[in-house]
Amino acid sequence: MVFLQTAPPRAVKLAETSTSPPQHATPTRIDVPHVAQHVVQRGNDREPCFFTSSDYERYRSDLREITLHEVCEIHAYVRTTNHVHLLMTHFQLTAAKRTSCI
């Protein structure tokens, strides 16, 4: 006598009828004006985005200039070779302003 092992019918049915949205690498950010957010910027495929000390200084200079012209404020940041952590506050809800700020 031969027994074939199969998945329980309920597990198969759940997999076939699942209507949950596909999982994204990064969850959707909820924008609330005047509330600080933790933002992470990464290099493509987590590759380095800073190679020399002048790269770090250029980023710092650009970050300072952007905050002077856009409606956002950087409270703190940490730079590593392949990503940056920013603690920032947006003062407007428009996506264009949010993306242009960082």
Buried (B, 14 or more C-beta within 10 A) or exposed (E): EEEEEEEEEEEEEEEEEEEEEEEEEEEEEEBEEEEBBEBEBEBEEEEEBBEEEEBBEEBEEEBEEBBEEBBBBBEEBEBEEBBBEBBBBBEBEEEEBBEEBB
